[in-house]
Amino acid sequence: MNKKEEILKLYYEEQQKQQDIAQKVRVSQGYVSQVIKTDERYNINKETKHKTSMIKKANYNKEYYKTYKRPKKDDDSYQQLQAQLAKDTAELSYQNRYSMSDYDFVKCNASAYHRNSKGNLSLVNGLTVGFDVPRTVNMNIKVPTQKYKHKVCMSY
């Protein structure tokens, strides 16, 4: 029996691994792989192994999901996000049910304000605004840079 026949016998009939076959026959594992791939049984064997593997994986997943218990979270970040969203929606809605604070108004209309000599935020001169717009805000808030010019959401 030559080496190729011995390799094929060990692989297909005795179901040994390529590395073990290479050690027994005293050839490289790459050579064993080449010999196996040239055989007509290779594709059938490969497909059978794949199907068996998929069945094992499906069975494992069924058992895993039967016994899996999802950890409970004490995280209320979703509720906080929903509350913030409701607040923002109320502030920016056209209905006047919610009174926006001066701080929130300045955040929304940062380009309409500048810092005066006292460090307070004052309305830019020359703007025509309604009576309910705060002219000066005595808060130390961070005003975004003026990159986004004229992004004003004032109610007139």
C-alpha angles and dihedrals in degrees: 000000000000126000095262093054091046091051092050092047093050093046103043103027103032095031095224125163121258094243092053091048091050091054094048096047093037098235133115122277089239091059090050089052092051092050092049093049093053092057118096091229092062099087093043091049092046092051092047092051090049093052091047091050092050092050091050090049092050092050091048092050092050091053093043094053092046091059100029115116116194112225114246117237126217088201116126096180091117091057090047090051091049091051092049090049091051091049093049092047091051092048094050098039121110092234112091098223095115125058111220116219120237089246093055091045093053091048090053094045102035094145090061093061136065134182115260127208092277093054094251123128113253131185114258112258117254098032117129108218139160125266093257094061112103111242095198131017119200097207133109099229128155109253115204118243118272093252090112099056122193096008091146122157098182121153111234 
